[in-house]
Amino acid sequence: MKKIIEIDGLTISSEQAFHRRIASAFSVTQYYGHNLNALWDLLSTDVERPIELIWTNSKHSEERMGDSYRKILIILDRVKNQDESFGLDEKFSYQLK
């Protein structure tokens, strides 16, 4: 069964706020590194699949985060593409709403 993690962009206006929210959503606050490398590690190897991240009100975050938002999306795309290239049936996916 696919696990769905939802984060609300209305509460995310900085990269650090994103990392705090992700750590909380995945229940990894004790060991998560709160940076882009930690995000890659978490999503590429540390979470059980299938999993879908839904980022609601993502435009709000994009307007406030600028380049940090784009860097996070690069990581999300890399994880998604890696799972697809491995031919996994159970994958990471994400939606921006």
CYANA upper distance limits for C-alpha pairs under 8 A (distance plus 0.5 A):
  1 MET  CA     50 PRO  CA      7.61
  2 LYS  CA     49 ARG  CA      7.64
  2 LYS  CA     50 PRO  CA      5.35
  2 LYS  CA     51 ILE  CA      5.82
  2 LYS  CA     52 GLU  CA      7.58
  3 LYS  CA     49 ARG  CA      8.06
  3 LYS  CA     50 PRO  CA      6.85
  3 LYS  CA     51 ILE  CA      5.19
  3 LYS  CA     52 GLU  CA      6.80
  4 ILE  CA     51 ILE  CA      6.29
  4 ILE  CA     52 GLU  CA      5.35
  4 ILE  CA     53 LEU  CA      6.49
  4 ILE  CA     54 ILE  CA      7.74
  5 ILE  CA     25 ALA  CA      7.14
  5 ILE  CA     26 PHE  CA      8.25
  5 ILE  CA     51 ILE  CA      7.97
  5 ILE  CA     52 GLU  CA      6.65
  5 ILE  CA     53 LEU  CA      5.34
  5 ILE  CA     54 ILE  CA      6.64
  6 GLU  CA     25 ALA  CA      8.21
  6 GLU  CA     53 LEU  CA      6.33
  6 GLU  CA     54 ILE  CA      5.16
  6 GLU  CA     55 TRP  CA      6.41
  6 GLU  CA     56 THR  CA      7.67
  7 ILE  CA     21 ARG  CA      7.60
  7 ILE  CA     22 ILE  CA      8.12
  7 ILE  CA     25 ALA  CA      8.07
  7 ILE  CA     53 LEU  CA      8.14
  7 ILE  CA     54 ILE  CA      6.81
  7 ILE  CA     55 TRP  CA      5.50
  7 ILE  CA     56 THR  CA      6.74
  8 ASP  CA     12 ILE  CA      7.45
  8 ASP  CA     55 TRP  CA      6.38
  8 ASP  CA     56 THR  CA      5.41
  8 ASP  CA     57 ASN  CA      6.50
  8 ASP  CA     58 SER  CA      7.88
  9 GLY  CA     13 SER  CA      7.82
  9 GLY  CA     55 TRP  CA      6.91
  9 GLY  CA     56 THR  CA      6.17
  9 GLY  CA     57 ASN  CA      5.09
  9 GLY  CA     58 SER  CA      5.37
  9 GLY  CA     59 LYS  CA      7.85
  9 GLY  CA     60 HIS  CA      6.31
  9 GLY  CA     61 SER  CA      5.55
 10 LEU  CA     57 ASN  CA      6.54
 10 LEU  CA     58 SER  CA      8.28
 10 LEU  CA     60 HIS  CA      6.56
 10 LEU  CA     61 SER  CA      7.26
 11 THR  CA     17 ALA  CA      8.09
 12 ILE  CA     17 ALA  CA      5.80
 12 ILE  CA     18 PHE  CA      6.02
 12 ILE  CA     21 ARG  CA      8.30
 12 ILE  CA     60 HIS  CA      8.48
 12 ILE  CA     61 SER  CA      6.10
 13 SER  CA     17 ALA  CA      6.96
 13 SER  CA     18 PHE  CA      8.03
 13 SER  CA     60 HIS  CA      8.06
 13 SER  CA     61 SER  CA      5.65
 13 SER  CA     62 GLU  CA      8.43
 13 SER  CA     64 ARG  CA      5.66
 13 SER  CA     65 MET  CA      6.10
 14 SER  CA     18 PHE  CA      6.84
 14 SER  CA     61 SER  CA      8.03
 14 SER  CA     64 ARG  CA      7.37
 14 SER  CA     65 MET  CA      5.65
 14 SER  CA     68 SER  CA      7.99
 15 GLU  CA     19 HIS  CA      6.80
 15 GLU  CA     65 MET  CA      7.25
 15 GLU  CA     68 SER  CA      6.41
 15 GLU  CA     69 TYR  CA      7.75
 16 GLN  CA     20 ARG  CA      6.65
 16 GLN  CA     34 HIS  CA      7.29
 16 GLN  CA     35 ASN  CA      8.28
 17 ALA  CA     21 ARG  CA      6.65
 18 PHE  CA     22 ILE  CA      6.59
 19 HIS  CA     23 ALA  CA      6.50
 19 HIS  CA     34 HIS  CA      5.57
 19 HIS  CA     35 ASN  CA      7.33
 19 HIS  CA     39 LEU  CA      8.23
 20 ARG  CA     24 SER  CA      6.71
 20 ARG  CA     29 THR  CA      8.19
 20 ARG  CA     34 HIS  CA      7.39
 21 ARG  CA     25 ALA  CA      6.50
 22 ILE  CA     26 PHE  CA      6.60
 23 ALA  CA     27 SER  CA      6.33
 23 ALA  CA     28 VAL  CA      5.49
 23 ALA  CA     29 THR  CA      5.41
 23 ALA  CA     32 TYR  CA      6.73
 23 ALA  CA     34 HIS  CA      8.23
 24 SER  CA     28 VAL  CA      6.84
 24 SER  CA     29 THR  CA      6.30
 28 VAL  CA     32 TYR  CA      6.21
 32 TYR  CA     38 ALA  CA      6.79
 32 TYR  CA     42 LEU  CA      8.35
 33 GLY  CA     37 ASN  CA      8.33
 33 GLY  CA     38 ALA  CA      5.62
 33 GLY  CA     39 LEU  CA      8.42
 34 HIS  CA     38 ALA  CA      6.70
 34 HIS  CA     39 LEU  CA      7.83
 35 ASN  CA     39 LEU  CA      6.83
 36 LEU  CA     40 TRP  CA      6.75
 36 LEU  CA     71 LYS  CA      8.43
 36 LEU  CA     72 ILE  CA      7.51
 36 LEU  CA     75 ILE  CA      7.98
 37 ASN  CA     41 ASP  CA      6.73
 38 ALA  CA     42 LEU  CA      6.48
 39 LEU  CA     43 LEU  CA      6.62
 39 LEU  CA     75 ILE  CA      7.99
 40 TRP  CA     44 SER  CA      6.17
 40 TRP  CA     75 ILE  CA      6.68
 40 TRP  CA     76 LEU  CA      8.46
 40 TRP  CA     79 VAL  CA      7.74
 41 ASP  CA     45 THR  CA      6.30
 41 ASP  CA     46 ASP  CA      7.04
 42 LEU  CA     46 ASP  CA      5.16
 42 LEU  CA     47 VAL  CA      6.78
 43 LEU  CA     47 VAL  CA      6.35
 43 LEU  CA     79 VAL  CA      7.11
 43 LEU  CA     92 PHE  CA      8.18
 44 SER  CA     79 VAL  CA      6.04
 44 SER  CA     82 GLN  CA      8.49
 47 VAL  CA     51 ILE  CA      8.44
 49 ARG  CA     90 GLU  CA      5.84
 49 ARG  CA     91 LYS  CA      6.05
 49 ARG  CA     92 PHE  CA      6.80
 50 PRO  CA     90 GLU  CA      4.91
 50 PRO  CA     91 LYS  CA      5.27
 50 PRO  CA     92 PHE  CA      6.33
 51 ILE  CA     90 GLU  CA      8.32
 51 ILE  CA     91 LYS  CA      6.96
 51 ILE  CA     92 PHE  CA      5.51
 51 ILE  CA     93 SER  CA      6.90
 52 GLU  CA     92 PHE  CA      6.31
 52 GLU  CA     93 SER  CA      5.20
 52 GLU  CA     94 TYR  CA      5.65
 52 GLU  CA     95 GLN  CA      8.12
 53 LEU  CA     92 PHE  CA      8.37
 53 LEU  CA     93 SER  CA      6.84
 53 LEU  CA     94 TYR  CA      4.97
 53 LEU  CA     95 GLN  CA      6.87
 54 ILE  CA     94 TYR  CA      6.10
 54 ILE  CA     95 GLN  CA      5.34
 54 ILE  CA     96 LEU  CA      6.62
 54 ILE  CA     97 LYS  CA      7.70
 55 TRP  CA     94 TYR  CA      8.13
 55 TRP  CA     95 GLN  CA      6.68
 55 TRP  CA     96 LEU  CA      5.48
 55 TRP  CA     97 LYS  CA      6.47
 56 THR  CA     96 LEU  CA      6.65
 56 THR  CA     97 LYS  CA      5.04
 57 ASN  CA     61 SER  CA      7.60
 57 ASN  CA     96 LEU  CA      8.19
 57 ASN  CA     97 LYS  CA      6.20
 58 SER  CA     62 GLU  CA      6.63
 58 SER  CA     96 LEU  CA      6.34
 58 SER  CA     97 LYS  CA      6.37
 59 LYS  CA     63 GLU  CA      6.62
 59 LYS  CA     97 LYS  CA      8.32
 60 HIS  CA     64 ARG  CA      7.03
 61 SER  CA     65 MET  CA      6.23
 61 SER  CA     69 TYR  CA      7.63
 62 GLU  CA     66 GLY  CA      6.19
 62 GLU  CA     69 TYR  CA      6.07
 62 GLU  CA     70 ARG  CA      8.32
 65 MET  CA     69 TYR  CA      5.84
 66 GLY  CA     70 ARG  CA      7.43
 67 ASP  CA     71 LYS  CA      6.79
 68 SER  CA     72 ILE  CA      6.78
 69 TYR  CA     73 LEU  CA      6.85
 70 ARG  CA     74 ILE  CA      6.79
 71 LYS  CA     75 ILE  CA      7.10
 72 ILE  CA     76 LEU  CA      6.83
 73 LEU  CA     77 ASP  CA      6.54
 74 ILE  CA     78 ARG  CA      6.60
 75 ILE  CA     79 VAL  CA      6.75
 76 LEU  CA     80 LYS  CA      6.73
 76 LEU  CA     94 TYR  CA      7.88
 77 ASP  CA     81 ASN  CA      6.43
 78 ARG  CA     82 GLN  CA      6.44
 79 VAL  CA     83 ASP  CA      6.80
 79 VAL  CA     92 PHE  CA      7.43
 80 LYS  CA     84 GLU  CA      6.85
 80 LYS  CA     91 LYS  CA      7.69
 80 LYS  CA     92 PHE  CA      6.00
 80 LYS  CA     93 SER  CA      6.21
 80 LYS  CA     94 TYR  CA      8.40
 81 ASN  CA     85 SER  CA      6.52
 82 GLN  CA     86 PHE  CA      6.69
 83 ASP  CA     87 GLY  CA      6.98
 83 ASP  CA     88 LEU  CA      6.28
 83 ASP  CA     91 LYS  CA      6.14
 83 ASP  CA     92 PHE  CA      7.20
 84 GLU  CA     88 LEU  CA      6.68
 84 GLU  CA     91 LYS  CA      7.72
